[in-house]
Amino acid sequence: DMNSYKKSLSLFKRAAKVIPCGIYGHFSPAHLIISTAYPFYTARAKGAHFWDVDGNEFIDYMCAYGPMVLGYCHEKVEAAARAEYARGSCVTGASPLMVELAEYMTELVSGMKWAFFAKNGGDATNYAAMIARAATGRKKIVLINGGYHGVQPWMQSPAHAGVMKEDHSNYIRIGWNDFDAFKRVVSEHPGEIAGFMATPYHHPVFHDSELPADGYWKQVESLCRKEGIVLIIDDVRCGFRVDMAGSHNYFGFQPDLVCFCKAIANGHPISALMGTDAMKKTVAEVFQTGSYWFSSAPMAAALACLKELKRINAPGKMRATGEKLTSGLADAASSHGYHMAVSGMPSMPYVRITDDESQTLHQEWCAECTLMGAYFAAHHNWFISCAHTDKDIKKTLDIADKAFKIIKKRAGR
Ligand code: PMP
């Protein structure tokens, strides 16, 4: 039976009166292209599943857009957070857990000798840009076209409301995998480039993901070293879904600063900036803090989450699950005469039906899958978790097959 979203819609109507645009940001229905196919409000979640306020159940392939990695309400992580909340989490004075977490993460992540904790991914990326400037005494940061780092004015499109052209005056955007463009920018701005910030691989919205070309990161790294440019990796989305030692370890290079968030604590609010010894003195001089940044319960959750991810070799497990899902979907597509392009890492696949340039077919197929209980966004990479089981994948492939039949019939093929 197809889902109905009566309660979601009525809550959304109430929300529109008291919350600007009802639901903002990445959860906004405005981003769900066929929004009538998606629930807006969630009642509860467990493992790889969630239930909406109308009682519909979904196998979740968005994982809260990344934070869920071990499964919702994971007992080890929740027990660690609960115990810390019972002891007092947001208190005057830092927690010893903060030291323990920094020690654990510096052991875990390749080449990173210190950790600094905040709340959101954008806290870490914004701080990284400040540190690059403080360390070099230079102004400009090089970024990648289509790269997302958060919601500070400099991270948003200059076309967005509230963003001024001046907010972008010290940022230069170049194409992904285009080392020559980086070289050109460096020679056109001698002694002005403070930092180069990019994700470990390119995962923009509405487009296929692109892995680094052979040698790309080594070339970027050596030019940064030669020119004294701070190399910043935004591992907010990929971190711990690709490699427990950081995605730079997987792709074989050494950044100066690395930003983590999403998968760090299975949904508990914490992000981290990590860096090399050479950066440590500068970091100590750049002021940054927040009301909740010392809360210890999310730190306890992060320790429990990272230890569990490591224990079960989470990146390997999610990779295998993602490969099973995407190869099954590609087979289902071809059995119905369609082609499905799969890109990015299998733990964060970007999937797209290529038979229709406008992407309408792909959007309709994602909508039909969601209406039958496999939650797929059409414009964004999906996320695999350690909680997705073979049974979930099998059920998802059945749903996918039915959805192909529906869109095929509708298109009169
Ligand atoms: N960088 C990347 C690569 C991201 O995916 C995100 C969040 N989608 C951010 C930064 C910003 O993180 P936050 O929304 O937690 O500030």
Boltz pocket constraint, residues with backbone or C-beta under 6 A from the ligand:
constraints:
  - pocket:
      binder: B
      contacts: [[A, 65], [A, 119], [A, 120], [A, 121], [A, 122], [A, 123], [A, 125], [A, 148], [A, 149], [A, 150], [A, 151], [A, 199], [A, 234], [A, 235], [A, 236], [A, 237], [A, 238], [A, 261]]
      max_distance: 6.0
